[in-house]
Amino acid sequence: MRLSELSGKEIVDVKKAERMGVLGQTDLEINETNGQIQALLIPSLKWFGLRKQGQEIRVPWQHIKKIGSDMIIIDINDEESPSK
């Protein structure tokens, strides 16, 4: 799958049943050696979509459960929630 095919998909947490963001508003953590995606870095948002400084949620690639045509389903642990 190409990165362009992932762009624009909604990221949804299956446990909390909430929208985390849209791929394109997130950063990717990429292994420089082999080019594989290691994690999604999703910024924490507050009112009106303004970004909280320094807050983000890191979702390791192995926590991605399903990539569909419209969304990406993730399953993250509570201890992996907002990190700096």
C-alpha positions in Angstrom: 0.0 0.0 0.0 1.3 3.5 -0.9 1.3 6.4 1.5 -1.0 8.3 -0.9 -3.6 5.6 -0.5 -3.6 6.1 3.3 -3.9 9.9 3.2 -7.3 11.2 4.1 -8.5 8.2 6.0 -10.1 8.7 9.5 -8.3 7.1 12.4 -10.8 5.5 14.8 -10.0 3.9 18.2 -12.0 0.7 18.5 -12.0 0.6 22.3 -13.2 4.2 22.9 -15.3 4.3 19.7 -14.0 7.8 19.0 -12.4 9.6 16.1 -8.7 10.3 16.7 -7.9 12.3 13.6 -7.4 12.1 9.8 -4.2 10.7 8.3 -2.6 13.7 6.7 -3.0 15.7 10.0 -0.8 13.1 11.6 2.9 12.5 11.5 4.5 9.1 10.7 7.5 7.7 12.5 9.6 5.9 9.9 12.5 3.5 10.3 15.3 5.2 8.4 17.1 1.9 7.8 14.3 0.0 6.0 11.7 2.7 5.3 8.9 0.9 7.3 6.3 2.9 9.2 6.9 2.3 13.0 4.1 4.5 14.4 1.5 7.1 13.8 1.9 10.3 15.8 -1.6 11.9 16.2 -1.7 15.4 17.6 -4.1 16.0 20.5 -6.7 18.6 19.5 -8.7 21.0 21.6 -11.6 23.3 20.6 -11.9 24.4 17.0 -9.1 22.0 15.9 -6.3 24.1 17.5 -3.3 21.9 18.4 -2.2 21.5 22.0 1.5 22.2 22.2 3.7 19.1 22.9 0.8 16.7 23.2 0.5 13.7 20.9 -0.7 10.1 20.9 1.9 7.6 19.6 0.2 4.6 18.0 2.7 1.8 17.2 2.1 0.1 13.8 1.2 -3.2 15.5 -1.8 -1.5 17.1 -3.4 -0.9 13.7 -6.1 -3.5 13.4 -7.7 -2.8 10.0 -7.2 -0.4 7.1 -10.5 0.0 5.2 -11.5 2.2 2.3 -12.6 5.1 4.5 -10.9 4.6 7.9 -8.1 3.0 9.9 -9.2 1.1 13.0 -6.7 1.2 15.9 -6.6 -0.4 19.3 -4.3 1.5 21.7 -3.7 0.9 25.4 -4.6 3.5 28.0 -0.9 3.7 29.0 0.0 4.7 25.5 -2.4 7.7 25.5 -1.1 11.3 25.3 2.7 11.5 25.5 5.1 14.3 25.0 
